[in-house]
Amino acid sequence: MSTLERRLAAKANQRAAAFVRFQMLGDAEAMHVVLSEAVESDHARLAFVTALASIASSVSTAALGREGALAYLQNVATSSAALSEADDIDDYFD
């Protein structure tokens, strides 16, 4: 990995951590700023998403254990797929 690639990865990690923190604090304006910066280029966007995935996997594994995290993520994917295909998605939220 080159110096430039390391710097880009570090910037992506910084943005992803800030985004997660602002999400936890409910700071939508700050989240918007971070997202605006994270989409400067296709590479920056991919690095940001990769960093978010890394943070999510680390936190979920620490909280739930590896198998628990995998089961939780599978459940999210399955239920989200069902919701995305639902004729009336609003019925699930009433």
KAUR-V964050 format. One record per residue. N is the residue number from 1. RES is the residue in one small letter. PSI is psi in whole degrees, 0 to 359 (none if undefined). OMEGA is omega in radians with two decimals (none if undefined). Layout:
# KAUR-V964050
n->[N N]
res->[RES RES]
psi->[PSI PSI]
omega->[OMEGA OMEGA]
This chain:
# KAUR-V964050
n->[1 2 3 4 5 6 7 8 9 10 11 12 13 14 15 16 17 18 19 20 21 22 23 24 25 26 27 28 29 30 31 32 33 34 35 36 37 38 39 40 41 42 43 44 45 46 47 48 49 50 51 52 53 54 55 56 57 58 59 60 61 62 63 64 65 66 67 68 69 70 71 72 73 74 75 76 77 78 79 80 81 82 83 84 85 86 87 88 89 90 91 92 93 94]
res->[m s t l e r r l a a k a n q r a a a f v r f q m l g d a e a m h v v l s e a v e s d h a r l a f v t a l a s i a s s v s t a a l g r e g a l a y l q n v a t s s a a l s e a d d i d d y f d]
psi->[132 167 317 316 322 319 318 320 319 319 318 318 319 313 317 316 319 318 313 317 314 326 315 328 349 28 85 324 315 322 319 318 313 315 322 319 326 347 26 328 167 320 316 320 314 318 320 313 320 318 320 316 321 316 315 317 322 313 315 323 320 323 321 352 162 309 321 319 317 319 318 313 323 318 317 315 316 312 324 323 317 317 320 337 354 140 318 87 331 335 332 345 8 none]
omega->[-3.12 3.09 3.13 3.13 3.10 3.12 3.12 3.11 3.11 3.11 3.12 3.10 3.11 -3.13 -3.12 3.12 3.11 -3.14 3.14 3.13 -3.13 3.06 -3.14 3.14 -3.12 -3.11 -3.07 -3.13 3.12 3.10 3.12 3.12 -3.14 3.14 3.11 3.11 -3.04 -3.11 3.13 -3.13 3.09 -3.14 3.14 3.14 3.13 3.13 3.12 -3.14 3.11 3.11 3.08 3.13 3.13 3.11 -3.13 -3.13 3.12 -3.11 -3.11 3.10 3.11 -3.08 -2.98 -2.98 -3.06 -3.09 3.09 3.11 3.12 3.12 3.12 -3.12 3.07 3.12 3.10 -3.14 -3.12 -3.12 3.10 3.08 3.12 3.12 -3.10 3.13 -3.06 3.10 3.13 -3.07 -3.10 3.11 -3.13 -3.05 3.12 none]
